[in-house]
Amino acid sequence: NLKRRGYVKFVKNDSFKFTHKGKKWYQKNAFRHTPLRVGSWDGKWRVVFFDIPEEFHKKRNTFRYRLKNLGFYSLQKSTFLMPFECENEVAEACSRLSIVQYVDMLVAESIGSKEGELKKIFNL
């Protein structure tokens, strides 16, 4: 299927190589489907919140989908939580979607009354 669509071409020894078109396709899809690499918890919570205008609703939905795909927990429609380092991944998503000015992140040592429940959700 990838060959038929022009994304890969076969080379020696039954291996394949991405075409230029295939490399673009891979970069687009790897961004959408790559989960966050989780390390050990440093005791801090990352809270991402955003206010993306309605005119960018597709970008807002894509960003929300990306956060969920990375393993973020949704506190509200525009507020997500992660107990692991994720600053680079969030910055990359914002940059790719051109929404940097609408997104903020807090790093907190306590998340309040829901902390016990959230620790259970993240198996901490």
DOLO-912928 format. One record per residue (C-alpha): x, y, z. Coordinates in pm, whole numbers. Layout:
% residues N
{c1 = X	c2 = Y	c3 = Z}
...
END
This chain:
% residues 124
{c1 = 0	c2 = 0	c3 = 0}
{c1 = 282	c2 = 243	c3 = 87}
{c1 = 457	c2 = 158	c3 = -241}
{c1 = 137	c2 = 204	c3 = -440}
{c1 = 86	c2 = 546	c3 = -280}
{c1 = 445	c2 = 646	c3 = -364}
{c1 = 574	c2 = 663	c3 = -7}
{c1 = 836	c2 = 388	c3 = -29}
{c1 = 1045	c2 = 219	c3 = -294}
{c1 = 1205	c2 = -123	c3 = -268}
{c1 = 1583	c2 = -157	c3 = -284}
{c1 = 1824	c2 = -452	c3 = -261}
{c1 = 1770	c2 = -744	c3 = -22}
{c1 = 1395	c2 = -693	c3 = 12}
{c1 = 1436	c2 = -372	c3 = 211}
{c1 = 1270	c2 = -41	c3 = 144}
{c1 = 1353	c2 = 328	c3 = 146}
{c1 = 1122	c2 = 624	c3 = 197}
{c1 = 1073	c2 = 850	c3 = -103}
{c1 = 1072	c2 = 1228	c3 = -60}
{c1 = 691	c2 = 1213	c3 = -51}
{c1 = 714	c2 = 927	c3 = 202}
{c1 = 942	c2 = 1122	c3 = 434}
{c1 = 691	c2 = 1407	c3 = 447}
{c1 = 409	c2 = 1161	c3 = 513}
{c1 = 606	c2 = 991	c3 = 793}
{c1 = 695	c2 = 1320	c3 = 963}
{c1 = 331	c2 = 1428	c3 = 958}
{c1 = 204	c2 = 1098	c3 = 1096}
{c1 = 484	c2 = 1038	c3 = 1346}
{c1 = 395	c2 = 1374	c3 = 1501}
{c1 = 33	c2 = 1268	c3 = 1539}
{c1 = 94	c2 = 919	c3 = 1675}
{c1 = 418	c2 = 920	c3 = 1874}
{c1 = 354	c2 = 866	c3 = 2247}
{c1 = 548	c2 = 1052	c3 = 2512}
{c1 = 862	c2 = 884	c3 = 2635}
{c1 = 791	c2 = 855	c3 = 3005}
{c1 = 1075	c2 = 859	c3 = 3258}
{c1 = 1064	c2 = 852	c3 = 3634}
{c1 = 847	c2 = 1106	c3 = 3810}
{c1 = 1032	c2 = 1410	c3 = 3945}
{c1 = 746	c2 = 1505	c3 = 4180}
{c1 = 625	c2 = 1791	c3 = 3961}
{c1 = 308	c2 = 1831	c3 = 3760}
{c1 = 292	c2 = 1994	c3 = 3418}
{c1 = -33	c2 = 2177	c3 = 3354}
{c1 = -97	c2 = 2287	c3 = 2995}
{c1 = -377	c2 = 2532	c3 = 2936}
{c1 = -480	c2 = 2709	c3 = 2622}
{c1 = -726	c2 = 2956	c3 = 2477}
{c1 = -713	c2 = 2903	c3 = 2102}
{c1 = -957	c2 = 3124	c3 = 1907}
{c1 = -1256	c2 = 2969	c3 = 1731}
{c1 = -1112	c2 = 3059	c3 = 1392}
{c1 = -842	c2 = 2797	c3 = 1462}
{c1 = -1082	c2 = 2525	c3 = 1582}
{c1 = -914	c2 = 2257	c3 = 1366}
{c1 = -574	c2 = 2340	c3 = 1517}
{c1 = -732	c2 = 2341	c3 = 1864}
{c1 = -881	c2 = 1996	c3 = 1810}
{c1 = -553	c2 = 1866	c3 = 1666}
{c1 = -364	c2 = 2003	c3 = 1968}
{c1 = -613	c2 = 1849	c3 = 2209}
{c1 = -581	c2 = 1514	c3 = 2025}
{c1 = -200	c2 = 1537	c3 = 2043}
{c1 = -203	c2 = 1601	c3 = 2418}
{c1 = -431	c2 = 1301	c3 = 2474}
{c1 = -210	c2 = 1090	c3 = 2249}
{c1 = 94	c2 = 1190	c3 = 2456}
{c1 = -83	c2 = 1061	c3 = 2767}
{c1 = -206	c2 = 1386	c3 = 2919}
{c1 = -506	c2 = 1380	c3 = 3151}
{c1 = -784	c2 = 1626	c3 = 3065}
{c1 = -885	c2 = 1836	c3 = 3366}
{c1 = -1110	c2 = 2055	c3 = 3150}
{c1 = -1157	c2 = 2105	c3 = 2775}
{c1 = -859	c2 = 2338	c3 = 2759}
{c1 = -656	c2 = 2224	c3 = 3061}
{c1 = -440	c2 = 1911	c3 = 3056}
{c1 = -209	c2 = 1754	c3 = 3309}
{c1 = 106	c2 = 1539	c3 = 3288}
{c1 = 338	c2 = 1432	c3 = 3573}
{c1 = 639	c2 = 1380	c3 = 3346}
{c1 = 870	c2 = 1616	c3 = 3158}
{c1 = 696	c2 = 1712	c3 = 2837}
{c1 = 800	c2 = 2068	c3 = 2767}
{c1 = 977	c2 = 1983	c3 = 2441}
{c1 = 685	c2 = 1778	c3 = 2306}
{c1 = 433	c2 = 2052	c3 = 2387}
{c1 = 658	c2 = 2319	c3 = 2236}
{c1 = 699	c2 = 2110	c3 = 1919}
{c1 = 323	c2 = 2062	c3 = 1885}
{c1 = 260	c2 = 2433	c3 = 1936}
{c1 = 527	c2 = 2525	c3 = 1685}
{c1 = 400	c2 = 2283	c3 = 1420}
{c1 = 46	c2 = 2413	c3 = 1461}
{c1 = 150	c2 = 2782	c3 = 1489}
{c1 = -40	c2 = 2827	c3 = 1817}
{c1 = 248	c2 = 2918	c3 = 2052}
{c1 = 88	c2 = 3246	c3 = 2158}
{c1 = -229	c2 = 3069	c3 = 2277}
{c1 = -72	c2 = 2798	c3 = 2495}
{c1 = 87	c2 = 2818	c3 = 2841}
{c1 = 235	c2 = 2563	c3 = 3078}
{c1 = 279	c2 = 2565	c3 = 3454}
{c1 = 509	c2 = 2336	c3 = 3648}
{c1 = 372	c2 = 2278	c3 = 3998}
{c1 = 479	c2 = 2072	c3 = 4297}
{c1 = 119	c2 = 2017	c3 = 4407}
{c1 = -201	c2 = 1989	c3 = 4209}
{c1 = -437	c2 = 2034	c3 = 4503}
{c1 = -719	c2 = 1814	c3 = 4627}
{c1 = -717	c2 = 1586	c3 = 4321}
{c1 = -352	c2 = 1487	c3 = 4365}
{c1 = -424	c2 = 1149	c3 = 4523}
{c1 = -669	c2 = 1058	c3 = 4248}
{c1 = -428	c2 = 1175	c3 = 3977}
{c1 = -141	c2 = 975	c3 = 4125}
{c1 = -358	c2 = 666	c3 = 4095}
{c1 = -444	c2 = 747	c3 = 3733}
{c1 = -74	c2 = 781	c3 = 3645}
{c1 = 34	c2 = 488	c3 = 3867}
{c1 = 266	c2 = 707	c3 = 4077}
END
